[in-house]
Amino acid sequence: MVHGKEQSSDTKSANYRLSTVNQPGQILVIAVIFLAIMTIIAASLFDRTAGFLRFGAKSISAEQANSLAEAGIERALWRLNNTAGSFTGDPNTTIGSTGAFTTTVTTKSPRTKTITSTGYVPNATNPISKRKITVDIAIDNSIISFNYGVQVGSGGLTMANTSTVNGNVYSNKTGVSIQGSQSSKIVGDAFAVGIISTPDPEITGTPYEYQPPSEMPTVDYEYWKGKAALGGEQTCSPTCTISSNTTIGPQKYIGNLEITNNAQVTIAGAVHITGTFTMSQGLTKVKVADILGSSGTVLLADGDIDLTQGGTFSPNNSTPKGYLLVATTSTTETAMSISQAGQTALFYALEGTASLTQSASVTALVAKSLSMSQSASLTYETGLASASFTSGPGGSWQPIKGTYKLIKSP
């Protein structure tokens, strides 16, 4: 029995010694396993970190490409407004070491265009990131707005017997803003800063008295004089006469200008006359050139405009039509005189008096004051409300709200 117990003790002692001997191996195994686990964790963390860095770098390059594309849009707008809308795009513009952009400008209509701009990082040949932006643009609201058949300033509107305005009227004169006579009529609404005489004119629409002054359309005379001067100057002694079919404009006439002898004249650009302007004979005609599209152009005289001896104006064939603005800076009581029918143009004498006599019939008129003689009529053409006639440099290209589109690329 004792011998058995001793043997058991010896066995335990041997096992203890054996386990003691194997502890370093076990520790090594554990260490290897722990190191493997840590290596796996570190590798996973490294992969995640590398992925995060790659994602961050890609996001940064995408933002850079987006900024480059927007820079292209801004540059295209600037170029359009400095080239009178003739800019068609940049093939490749490099911005430092960041990247580059390309732009194209396409025409949708006479009033609208589309800019397409693409930004590349680091270059257009081998881009890491690319972003394309498109936006529609149009001439802004600095256009001459002819929303009334007649719009007059402080001189008001005077209507003789049987004279008629087919369209709305706005008069800024205080006191009696609109003075009518027997059988005179306004076929539309009448707005007056002061009052409207009664019982004439007859108003088929609604009379509005004591209204706030309306904002008169403005024309940048110097801008249009500059446009006319681009075509050169012609000295008149003292009058230049056009008596045969021809095309004029842009052109500056130093002196007076007369169109007569039933000449058919096409106006292809701004015309500035330092003296007076006269048209005569019934078949004489001035038409806006089709190449001008819906934008129209200006015939501007520093002196009086006399259209009492015949002749007509007409817009071009664009949709919407391009009209001629016949304007004078004269401050006289005879600044603008019209007595013939068929004057499909815009008449502007903001500093002087305009008069419609005999059977005169015009499309729309803005003046300091207007006097309509017996049987004179004015018929507003509704197309004028949508005419894209710019007042001058204020008419700039601007983005159309809601047309910005970002097209993502790898």
Sequence and secondary structure as in RCSB ss.txt:
>XXXX:A:sequence
MVHGKEQSSDTKSANYRLSTVNQPGQILVIAVIFLAIMTIIAASLFDRTAGFLRFGAKSISAEQANSLAEAGIER
ALWRLNNTAGSFTGDPNTTIGSTGAFTTTVTTKSPRTKTITSTGYVPNATNPISKRKITVDIAIDNSIISFNYGV
QVGSGGLTMANTSTVNGNVYSNKTGVSIQGSQSSKIVGDAFAVGIISTPDPEITGTPYEYQPPSEMPTVDYEYWK
GKAALGGEQTCSPTCTISSNTTIGPQKYIGNLEITNNAQVTIAGAVHITGTFTMSQGLTKVKVADILGSSGTVLL
ADGDIDLTQGGTFSPNNSTPKGYLLVATTSTTETAMSISQAGQTALFYALEGTASLTQSASVTALVAKSLSMSQS
ASLTYETGLASASFTSGPGGSWQPIKGTYKLIKSP
>XXXX:A:secstr
 HHHHHHHHHHHHHHHHHHHHHHHHHHHHHHHHHHHHHHHHHHHHHHHHHHHHHHHHHHHHHHHHHHHHHHHHHH
HHHHHHHTTT     S EEETTTEEEEEEEEESSSSEEEEEEEEEES SSS SEEEEEEEEEEE S B    SSE
EEEEEEEEE TT EEES EEE  SSEEEE  TT EESS EEESSEE SS SEESS EE S          HHHHH
HHHHTT EEEEEEEEEE S EEE SEEEEEEEEE TT EEEE S EEESS EEEESTT EEEE GGGGGG EEEE
ESS EEEEE  EEE  S SS   EEEEE   STTSEEE SS EEEEEEEEEEEEEE TT EEEEEEEEEEEE TT
 EEE  GGGGG   B STT  EEE TT  EEEEE 
